[in-house]
C-alpha cells in the first residue's frame, strides 16, 4: 500500500494523529474541531503558558466553546506541548503561526520557516503538512517544500504538502471553523487528495480543491484585499459626505436596497485585526518581484491608515465648537477591540487614536466590557465600567467599537456630545444633545 493510500485510510478510520502548530486564534479552534471529529490531536506552541492553559482546559479563545475544550482534554483527544520531538508521533500537521509585517511593511515569514524546520527534523515518511497561515503566493513551494524534502522525502510520495488558508472571523455567530468552506491546493494531485480527505473528515463546510498552493494563497489574499479596498471606498465616501453635509450611513443603506451588483461596506475609525490591515501588503510586496506596482491596493491602504488621524481631527473640531481644546479634555472612548463583541485588539485602529490623543494631551478613559486591560506602547491601560456619571462628566464621548453589550440608551441619554464612528446609536430614538456621526 502506498503512503498516500495508507494515510487516507488512517484518516478515514480516525487512526491518524494530527498536529497543529500554533495555538492562537486559528490553531486552537482548528485543533478543537479535529479532536471533536475523533482524532488524537497534539498542539505545538513555543509559549509554555499557552501550552499549560490548553492542558488545564483553560480556554483563551472566544470562538472555542469552554465545554468542548474541557471534554476533549479530559478524554485525552487533545494535549499541547512545546516539544517538537513529539512530531514523530504525528501523521498530519497544520501550521497556523503568525505571518506579520516587519517595520518596513514586508512579510515576516520567520515563524513559518522555523516551524517547518522543526517539523522536518522529526517528520516520518507519509506525513501530511498543510500551511494555513496567510502569506504571499509561492510561500508553500518556495519555503515549506524545500525544508521538508532536503532530507530525502519526496513531495507527493513520502511527504504530502498543501496550502489551505484559514478563514477565521472572530465573533462571527454564524460561521465558525466547523462550517466555513475550505480551499485546498496541494503541490501535487496526491497532496491535494490527502489534504482534502483530512478536512472532509473534520469540517461540515465544503472543501474546494484548486490546482496549486499558489492559487489557494492568492485567493486568500484576494478575499481580504477585496474587503480592504471596499472599506477604503466607504471611508473615502464618509470623508466626502461629511464635507457635503450628507449622512454616509443613510446613503449606504439606500444603496444596498439594490438587489444586484452592490455589496454594502461601511466606514469606521480604521482597520484592525489579523488579516485585512496586513494581508494585502503581502501581495504588494510579491508584485514587485514581477515589476508590477499594485496602485489600487496601496492607495486603499493610505486611506484606511489615515482614518485614526482623521477621527482625532474631527474630535478636535467638535471640541472647538464648545471652546475646548483636545489637550486636557475629558474624553470617554467606548471600545478598544478592533470589532464588536470580541476581546481582540490586534492592529486595532483605536490604539492609534489613543496614541495620538496621548501626544495631544487628552485626558481619556476607555470603556470595553471585553478588554479589561491592554497595552498602549510601553504602558498598560486598564478599562473602566460604563456609568451615568462617567458619561455626564465627559466633554466628548466617542464610540469606536459598537459592542452589543453597551447600553446605548444610557449613552444617548447621559452624554451631551457623542461622536459615533460606527453608527451605533442608529436604533436609539432620542439622540444626545449633540450627535455627530463619522
N, C-alpha and C positions, 0 to 999 in steps of 0.2 A: 504494500500500500504506500502511495506517495505521501510526502509530508503534508501536502495540501489536503488530500482526502482524509488523512489521519486527524488533522486539526479540525476540519469541518465536522467530522464525526464526534470528536470530543466536545465541540461547541454544541452540537445538536443534543448530545446526551448530558449536557451540563457538567461534564467532567473536566473542562478546561479551567485552569487557574488564571484569573485575569488580574493584571496590574494596572494601576492608574498612578502616573507620576504627576504630582502637583495636586494638592487637596484644597484648592481655593474655590472660587465661585463657579468654576467649570468642573473641576475634578471631583469634588466631593459629591455633588448631585449625580454625576455620572457613575461614580463608584457605588453609590447607594442603589441606583437603578439596576446596575449589574448584579449586585448582591440580592436584591429583591427578585430578580429573574432566576435565582437559584445558583449563581456562580460563586465560587470561592474567590474573594477579592482581596488583594493586598494593595494598600495605598502607600505610596512613597512620597516623602516630603523632607526637605532639608531642615524645616523648623521642628525641633523637638517638642515645643509647646503645642503645636498643631497636631502632631502625631499623638501626643498624650491625650489631647481632647477627644480625638476620634476613638482611641482605645477605651476611654472612660464614657463613651457615647454622649459626650457633651457637644451639642450642636452649635455651630457658629455661622451657619449659612441660612439666610431667610427662606430660601426655596426648598430646603430639606425639612421634612416633617420629623419632629423630635421622636415620636413613637417609632417611626420607621428605622431611624438610626439606632435607637436602643434595642430594637428587636433583632436587627441583623448583626449587631456587635455581640449581643448576648448569645446568639445562635452560632457564633463563630464564622459567619459568612463574610464578615468584614473586619480586617485589622490593619493597622498602619505601622510603618517603620521608617527609620532613616537609613537602614542598612540595605544598600543596593545589592549586596551579596545574595539577598533573597530573590533577586531577579532570576536565579537559576531554577526557581520553582514555577516560574510564570510561563504560560503558553501564549498569551496575548497581552499587549500592553498599550495603553493610550497615554500620550504625552500631552499634558494640559498645563503647561508652565507659562508664566508671563512673557509677553513679547513687547516690551515698552519701546519708546523712542528715547534716544540719548539726547544730550543737551544741544546737539546740532540737528535735531529733528530727523535723525537717521535711525534705521531699525537696529535694535539691540537683540541679536539672536543668541546671546551668550547662554541663556537658560536652556534653549533648545539644544545647543551644541553640547553643553555639559551633561544634560540628561541623556542624550543619545550616546555619548561616550561611555557613561556609566552602564547603560543598557548593553552596549556592545561588549563590555568586559565579561558579562555573565550570560549573555544570550545563548540559548541552546538551539540546535537545529530544529527548524519547524516553527519558530516563533513568529507571531504577527506583531508588527509595530505600526501604530497609527498615530500620526501627528494631528492634534486638534487645535493647537494654538494658532491664532490668526497671524498670518505672515504674508510675505510677498510671493508672487508666483515664481516657482523654481526652488523654493527652500527645501522641500522634501527630497527632490532629486539631487540638489547641489550640496546639501548638508547631511541629511539623515541617511540616505543610501550609502554614500562613501564610508561613513563612520561604521555602519553595520556590516559592510562587505569587505573591509580591508583585512579582516582576519580570516577570510576564506569562504564566508557564507555567500550563497548565490541568490540574488534577488529574484523572486518568483519561483524558486525551487526549495531552498533551505531557509530562507527568510522572506517574509511577506510584508511589504511596506505600502502604506496608503496614507492619503490625507483625507480627513473628514472634519470639516470646520465645525467648531462649537457654535451653537445657536442658543445662547443663554440670554434671557431678558429678565433681569432681576425684578421681582414684584409683579410679573405678569400672572394674572389669576387664571387665564385660560390655557396658555401654552407653557409647558414645563419641558424638562429634558425628555420625559417619557413619551409625550405625544407630539413633539415637534419633528417634522420631516427631516431626514438626514441625507446629506450629499456625500458620496464616497467616490474617490478617484484613486485607483491603485496604480503602481508603477507598471505592472503587467496585468493581464486579464486574470491570472491566478490570484494576484494580490487583491484585486477588486472583489473577486468571488469570495475569498476568505473573509475579508473585512466586512463585506455586506452580510455574510452569514452570521457574524457576531452581532451586528447591530439589529438585524431582524429578530434575533433571539432575545433581545433586551427591550427594544423600543416598540411602541404602538404606532408611531408615525411612519409614513412611507420612507423607504430607502431608495434614493435616486442615484443611479450609477452614471458617472461621467467617464470620459475616455482617458483621463490622466490626472495626476495630482495638481498639475498647473491649472487645469480648468477649475477644479474644486477650490484651489487657493484664490484664483481670480474672482470666482463668483462670490466668495465670502467678502472680499474687499469691495466688490461691486454693490452688494447688499448695503453695506454701511456707507459707502460713498454716495449712493442714491439718497439716503436719509440726510447725510451731511450737506449735500448740495441743496436739497429741497428745504431743509431747515434754514439754510443761509438765505434762500429766496424769501421765506416767510419773515426772517429777521430784517431783510432789506425793505420788504413791504411795510413792516412795522415802523421803521425809521421814516420812510416816505409818508406813510399815512399820518404819523404824528405831526409832521410839518404841514400837511394838507388839512388837518382837522378831521380826519376820517378814523372811525373805530375799526382797527385792523381785524379784531376778533369778529365783529359783525360781518365785515366784508368776507372773511374766510368761510364763516358759517353759511353765508349766502351762496358762495361759490360751490360749496360741497353739496348743494341741492342738485347739481348736475349729475345725472346717474351714470355718466360715462366720461372718460377722458380726463378725470380730475381726482386727485387724492389729497386730502387735507393734511397739511403740516402747519404747525403753529410756532410763533416766535417765543422767545424766552430770554433769560439773562445770560445765556451762553450754553455751550455743550459740555457734558460731563459723561463719566462712565468709562468702561474699559475698552470700548470699541470705536464709537463714532468720532471722538476727537483725535484718535490715533491712527486707525487703520488706513484711511485714505492717504496718509503720508508715506505709508509703506509703498503704495503704488507710485506716488510722485518720485520717490527715490529710485525705484526699479526702472521707471520710464527713462531716466537719464542714461541708463545703460544702452538704450536704443535711440539716443539723441532726440528724445521727444519731451516736450515741456507740457505738463498737464495743467494748462492755464485755468480751466474752469474749477478744478479741484482746489488749486491754491488760492484762487480768488474767493471761493466759498470759505476756505479756512480763514482768510483775512477778515471776512465779515463776521463769522461766528466768534473768532477770537477777540474781536473788538467789542463784543456785547457787554462784558463786565464793565469796561471803562465807560461805555455809553450809559449804562444803568446808573453808575455813580454820578455822571454828569447830569442826568435827569434828576437825581436826588438833590444835587446842589441847586438846580434851578427851582425845584419845588420848595426847598427851604428858603431860598432867596425871596420868594413871593411872600414869605412870612417875616422877612427881615432877619433871617438867621443864616449863619454860615454852617457848613458841614463840620468844621472844627468846633468841638465842644457840644455839638448837637446830640440829643438823646434819641438814638435810633434803635428800634426793635426790628430785628431781622428774623423773619419766620421761615425757617428751613435752611439746612446746610447740605442735606443729601442732594445728589445730582438729579434725582427724580422722586416722584411721590411714593410714599408708603414703603420705603426701603431705608436701610441704615448705611448705605454705600456712599462715601464721599470721594471716591476716586475721581480725579480730574474735575471735581465739582466747580462750576463757574462761581459759586458762592464764595469759595476760598479766595479767588482772585478779587472779588468785590470787597471782601473783608480786608484783604491786604491793602487795597487802595484806600479804604476807609481808615485803616491804621495810619497810613502815610499822611492822610489829610487831617488826622487828629480827631476823628469822630469818637464819641462815647456810645458804644453799642452793646446790646445784649442779644444773644442768639437763642431762639426757641426751636427745638426739634425733638419731638417725642421719640424718635427712632435713634437719635445720636446723642447720648449723654455727655460725651466728651470727644474732642477731635484735635488734631494738631494743625496749627497755622504757622508755617515756617518753623521757628525754633521754640515756639511756645505751645502750651496745652491750654485749650479753651473749653470750659465747661458750659453746657447749655443750661437754660433756666426754664421754669414752668410758665405756661401761659396764664395770665391773670388779668382781671379788670384793671387793677391798679397799675400794672406794668404798661398796659395799653394807654390808659388815660394820661400817664405822665410822659408819654413819648412825644417828641417833636415830629417824628415821622415813623410810620410802620411800613415796612417793605415786605411783601410776600414773594419769596424767592423759590420756595418749593411748596406745591399745593397738596400737602398731606391730607388724607381723608380724616385723620384724627383731629385736625384743627377745628375749633369751634368758630365757624365763620360768622355766625350770628353775633357772638361775643366780640369778635374782631370788628365787625361793621358797627356795632352799637357803642363800643367803648373807645374807638380810635377817632381822633379828629382828622388826621391826614393819613391816607393809605395809598401807597404806590404798589400796584398789583402787576407783577411781571408775568403772571400765569393765568389771568382772567379767573381767579379762584372765587371771587365774590359774584360770579355771574348769576347764581341762583338765589342770592340774598336780595330780598325785596327792598329793604331800607339800607341804602348805602351810607357810608360815612359823610361827614360834613364836606370834606374834600376827598374825592376819589379819583385817582389818576391811574390809567392803565398804560402798559407798555405800548 
